[in-house]
Amino acid sequence: MKQKSKAWRPRRPRVTVNVQKLDEIVDKANKESLSIEECELLKTSIHAMAERLVPSPRSSEKAAKLLKGQDEGQAEEQNATATPPSKAPKKPRPGHGRNGADAYVGATVIPVLHPDLAPQCLCPGCCKGKLYERDSRPLLRIVGMPPIQGTRYNLQELRCNLCGELYPAPAPEGIGEAKYDESVTSMVAVLKYGQGVPFNRLANLQHLMGVPLPAGTQCDLMAAAAEKLEPVLDELTRQAAQGTVLYHDDTGVRILDDVPCPPDHDEDRTGLHTTGTVSLVENHKIALFTSGPQHAGENMRDLLEQRKPEQPPPVLMSDGLSHNVPKVPATLELVLSNCLAHGRRKFADIFEAFPEECRHVIEQLGLVYWHDEQARAQSMDDQARLAFHQIKSGPVMDDLRSWMAAQIENKKTEPNSSLGKAIGYFTKRWDRLTLFLRHPGAPLDNNVAERALKKAVLHRKNSMFFKTLNGAHIADLFMTLIYTCELNRINPFRYLTDLQRHAAEAQADPSQWLPWNFQTQLQPSPTEPGDPSGRGP
């Protein structure tokens, strides 16, 4: 039986509530027909409804865009006292914006000598002076080529017309025994797990270029390489557990096959997550990715089990969610810190409904970030940075705490309103949000982990899901190696290639084959193209 179609109704557009504008409308209506009592009742109702409305998040959290629509005179007056000088419009840097020759560190360098002249020769112009050699003048030529290239060797084969014996030509020296070179695996890994290019998209591209590389073959290459590189991942995990500051956060992941729930978890748990962790270890940064049913706090607990007892308590930076806090033994002391940017975002999301109050909070926090930028520009160590923040940012945060308390105590804001909830988020986590005022080296926010999770989000956006948990683990391994290389300014393609070519040595002593020290194990060839150190731009 055919169902009747529902009557079409136009969809009401979403509007942003501005209490001041609604007040003006009520005042205008009062002049025509509404009584004073009716206007006051209507205003009270509008204010009560507006405080309970949760506006949609803004597309930008930058202070310049949040404050753009306000009155210019009022903005100039407040900016004169609150906006840090570093936020003033910056002059564009001189230059044409193109890359110089020094930026092409991966290019093949070919020295070209003068065909007729040499150093110490007599100058052909004046016939008196001698020539000396200056710095070479670079001349760049850029060419394009497919990501994966192939060479086909047609080996001549001779056959006796009498006895039928075959005499094939030997293969050229140095081409190896394997059909796919280690560089193929490295390029596929960088494209897939570093830049989010799906297997089938790369397979289609290679088919057009005349060098087919099916998606199934790419998957097999990744699985075989991951098995060889597993000891390096274990060593990176062990060293990451010794970090002084550990950032961590979660994002969702899809795995089609059934993922068994760990025995110490609730059986009805169905969520799957990818945890991104960035650990500061001495002068290096280590990124780790872990996908599965566990939350960030549970993955952090497993990581801290490898921490040495003699290490000082680490600083754990995350947002304010309770499942980000690891449940560790009482003997393992932790210093917990929460993300100041998450607290600021609570006010940025409700800026349209409470412009004056949110403006005050955003500008005060802007001063704190400005002070941290000054400390970074002056290359302060942890103790100097702590003292600087205590002098500069301490009074700012004290004033902000007093202001927030006054909003609730003086009943200027209803606690259950969106503004009251934003203030409650801050005051409830005040000690963790202001750890940078008491602990040396404590960061302001968790942006480091959020940037790391962009790798997982990019892969999820393009490939959508993993078929098995093992496939997710392979992705975690390559994302860990690739993003750790990026954080330490190492060329990930060359690192993965050298790691595979020396897989036996890396498995025997993985600590000597980490991104920041693997080049010391190599003997660079003078004919090798590009930068033999493996460092990227």
Phi, psi and omega in degrees: 000132184284128180279146177285136178285142180288149179295136182285133178235134179294138180282129181288132180290150178280131181241156176260127184282127174237110186297321181297319179295320178295324176297321179295322178296318179295318179298323178293320178293330181296327182289342184258304188221331186283147177277169181295317180297319180294323178296316180296320178296318180294319178298316180299318180294319181296316180296319180295320179290320182296323181291338180265352178282137176256103182292156178293145181300146179283154180286343181220144177253002182292138183299324182299322180277328178295321185267005188294321187275003183277170180300130186295320181296317178294321180295319180294322180294318181284325179295330182295335183252336189248329186282127180294151181301330184292344180274359176295152180304131182270144177286141179295142180289143179292151180128166183267356177083004180269159179282135175280172182297330181292342180285342184269065183287341179268001181283150175289128182258121180237111177288137181239119180268154177294134185291335187242336187242163179210164177302148180074003175281159178287137181296124179288348181277303182264346180060023180234312183279168177252146181278142173230157186271129176259181174297141183294147179268116184287143175227111187265139171224119185255133179236156177253155179198159178297155177302319179243125179244159181222155176233128179254123178260116176270097183281121179297140180231124180253145183224132178288131181283353181258304182264348179078009179294139180261141178229085180282151177289141179290152178292147178301150179289146173085005182268353177081170181265332185278147177291320182254121179289160179299331180294333177295314178299319181296317181294318178297319180295317180294319179291317184285304188263348176261326183240000174078021180277118181294159179302315184292328179291319176292323178297319178295319179297315181293327177295319177294328181277357177084010176234083186299141175216086185302155180298322179296322177295319178299317180297319179295321179296320180294317181295318180293320180290322181299323179297324179287328186268000182303318179299327178292320176299317179298321180291320176297320178296318180297317180289325178297329179294342181267007185295155177278324177231130180235118175265141177205149179199170184241155165214160184284157177214151179246129176230120188290315180291158177295128179257118181295139179278135178302152186297333183267018180243166177292138182290335183272007178287128182240347183287145176237141187222154166248119179265127175255125182234134174236123183245134176265112182238106182056243181258015184238159174241134180240126177256134178234141176234134181222121181248141179158196184281351184275149175279176181298320180296323179287322175293324177292323176300315179296324179292318183288346175296339179267005181282138181288141183297330184282354180287145177292162181301132180277156173268121178257116180255128177203179173280186189276007181291142184291328183284359174274351181269119182285144175265098185247164177300154182296338180288341180263108182276137179235150174247107186269137180223144179247159188280121179290330179293327176294320177295321178295324182297330178301324180276327178295326182289336182248023185298322183295326182279328182227070188295318185290314181294316181292327178298319180298314182295315183296320180290323178294317177292331175298325176296320179297315179293327177294319177296320179294326177294322177296317179296323178290320180294330179269006177054046179287145172282179187297319181292317179294321178295320178298313180297321180296316179293323179297325180281315187270311186270339180302308178299326180296314180290326176296317178296322180293322178293319178296320179296317180295319179296321180295326180299323181274314184294322180273007176058035173280340181222136177285132183301329182272359176285169179296324176291319179296324178291323177295320177293320179297323177299317182292311185291327180293326184248026188301315183297319180285328179287336182249027179298333181296346177271354184231337186240127179293134178086357180291131181281168178276323188215178182255026184296334180298314179290325180294322177293323178296321182291349176297332176298313180292322180293319178297317178296318180294324181293323184268321182258347171073317186199168168251149178280319183230165176293328177294321176298322177294323179293321177298318177298318178300319181298310183289323176296324177298311182293317184292313183287330174297321175299316180297318180296331182254016175056048177245141178290111185292329180296313181290326179296312180296322180295311180294326180295320179288322181290341177239041185299320181296318179292322180293323178290328180287322182215078185295337181295337179271001183235036174274162188305328185269356179224005184291332183293339178288343179272355184257155172251098185299137177272135180295341180266359182289130181290151175080203185269112183292344180288340181085003181277140179272186181292000000 
